[in-house]
Each structure stands twice: as C-alpha cells, then as structure tokens.
Amino acid sequence: MNTQSPFTPLPAGSERQPGADAKRGLSRRDALKASLTAAGAAALVPGAVAAEAPIAPDARRASTRRYDMKKSINLWAFPYPQRMTLAECLQLAKDAGFDGIEMN
C-alpha cells in the first residue's frame, strides 16, 4: 500500500492561493463543483432523460364485478381493558378509518 500522497503539502503557516493547485492538478472541491454543475445542467435540459413509456394496464387485474369491501379490526389489537376503555378503542378504530370492530 502506497501511503505517500501525490500532492505536495503546503508549508506550515502558508495560505492557499487561488490557482495554487494548478501544479498539483484538480482539487477535490473543484471536482465536486464541476460534477454538481454538470448534473444540474443536465437536469435542466428538456428531454435529457428518456421519457418513460406509459404502462398498459394488466388485464388480469381488471374485475368484472365490484365488491364493497369493508375494513374491520379485532378488539384484541387494542390494549383493552388494561390501558384503554371500550369507548376509546371504538373511537380510535373509527378515527383510523375502520368500518367495524370485532368484539371478543
């Protein structure tokens, strides 16, 4: 494993000068800026990404009959009677959108 960096370290106490990286190549910060700029420009160009073809509906999923389905929940799903009253359980089921509750 080569632990030696390809970049020469800056002398202690010296500040980075703009363009000082020209000798060392492209810095990580400049590479990141360039890639983000390119990605942003590509996102703004209309038609850069191929439009998805509309998906045809699956004939097997179509049903000739419609059934009115109702959702219900069992009272055992609630912490009754240890922590909730029956009225609280029924109200919680109603607020959650259940059509009924199965009593034990």
N, C-alpha and C positions, 0 to 999 in steps of 0.2 A: 504494500500500500504506500503510495507516494503522499507524504504529509506536507510536502513543500508546495506553497501556493504559487500559481503562475503570476500573481500580482505582486508588485514590489510594495512593501509597506511604506507609509508616509513617515517622514521623520517626526519625532516627538515635538509637539508644540506647533507644528505647521498646520495651516488650514487648507481645506480643499479649495482649489481654484477651478472656476469653470473652464472646461476644456483640458483639465489636467489629466483626465482619463484617456485622452487621445492616444497616448503612448501605450496604455495598458489595454485598450480595447473598450468594449461596451460594458458599462456597469449594469448591475442587476436592476437598479432603479430605472435606468434608461430603457432597458429591455422590457421591463414591466409596463412602462408608459407607452412604448411603441406597440406592444401587443394589445393593450387595452384600447388604444386609439384605433387600431386596425379592426378589432372586434366591434367597437362602437360604430365605425363607419360601415362595416358590413351589415350591421343590424338596421341601419338607416336606408340602405339601398333597397328599393322595392323589387321584389322578385329574386332576391339573392338566394332565398331558401325556396326550394321547390314546393309548390302548393300541394297539400295532401289531397288525394283523390277522395271524393265522398264515398263513404262506406255504404254499400247496398244493405238494406235490412234483411235479416235472416228469416226466410220463410218458415222455418221450423218454430220460431218464437211467436209467430202470429197465431192467435187463438180465434176460433170461430165463435166461441162463447165467452161472455164476460161474467165473472162472478164478483159479487160484492164481498170482499174479504174484510173481516174484522180482526183487530188485534186485541188479544187479551193477555193477562198476566196472572200468575198464581199468587195467592196471598203469602205463600212461603218465600217469595222473593223479597219480602219486606221484613224488617226486624220487629215483627208484631208478636206478642204484646210487650216485649222487653223494653223497646225504646220508642215505639210509635203506637198511637191509638188507632183504632179501626178507621175513624174518620180521617186521620192524617194519611193513612195508607190509600184510602179511596181517592182523596184529593190529589195525592202525588201521582197516582195512576192516571187520573183524568188530565192533570197538567202535562204529563208525559205523552199524551195522545192515545192512550189505550181506550178501546171501546167497551171493555168489560174487565171484570176481575173474578177469578175463580176462588170461591171461598172454600176453606178447609172443612 
